[in-house]
Amino acid sequence: MPAYLLFLREAPVRDAAEMAIYGEMNRSNPRDPKLLPLSVYGAIEALEGEAPDGAVLLQFPTAEDARAWYESPAYQAAKVHRLKGADYRAMIIQGL
């Protein structure tokens, strides 16, 4: 059953240098073959409530695969820079 990892950036980037480090670390890590990016900072049209500043939606075959990618040492090392650079929420959403 597919699962989705959703990142919501709550406000504009506060430290572009940290976000650049985060991006470079993600690009330099080997790409998980189970990860399928569905939307990466695409246009957002809020239908209810306030839209986040940005959103990333990643698909994985299972929630366990999503959690394994998120908890991997490589992503955890990059995550430090994302959290220094901007305010985010992250969640795993179980698909149908």
N, C-alpha and C positions, 0 to 999 in steps of 0.2 A: 504494500500500500504506500503510495508516494507521501512524502512529507516536504514541507516548505520551511525554509529558514528566512524569516523576515527581519530586516533591519530598518528601523525608522530613525532618521536623524531629526531630532526635535527642534533644533534651532540652527542658524547659520554656523559654519565652521568658525571656530575661535582661534585655531592655530594651524594655518595652512602648511607649515613646515612639518608638523607631526602627521598630518593627513598624507603628505607626500611620502613620508617614511613608511606609513602604513600601506599605501598603494604599491610602493616599490617592493616591500617585503612580500606582499601577496602575489605580485607578478613574478618574483624570483623563485617562489616556492613551486615545486611540481604541482600541477593541477590535478586535483582528485578526479578520476574518471567518472565517479558517481555524481559529481556536482554538475548541475545544468543551470546556468544563469538564465532567468526568465525576464528580469527587469533590473537594470542598474541605473538608478537616478534618471529614469524616464519622466516625462511630464506627468503631473499629478493633478487631477480634477477632484476636489473635495465635494462629495455629495451630501455629507452630514459632518458637522464639526469642522475643526480647523485642519487643514492639510499639514502633514509634516514637511520639513524643509527638504527632505529627500528620502528615498526608499530604495532598498535592494531586496529582490525576491529570488531566492535560490531554491532549486528543486533537487531532492535526493530520493533514491528508491524507497528508503524507510526513515522513520524518526531516529532509529539507532545510527544510521549512516550520517544523518544531519548532526546529531550530537557528537559522534566520533570526529567529524571534521571540525566542528566548533571547539571541541576540547583537545584537539591535536596540539602538540607542542609548537608546531610552526604557526598555527593560527593564534594561539595564546600569546606568543611573542609579539605578533603583529598587533593584536587587539589592544595592547598597552598604549600604542601610539594613536589608535582610533579614539580611545577614551580620553586621551590628552587633547586631541584635536577638536572633538565635538561631543555633544550629548546625544546618546543613542538609546533606543530600546531594541532588544533582540528577542525573538521568540520562535519556537518551533510550532508549526501548525500541521496537524495530521490531515492528510488528504483522504479522498474517498476511493 
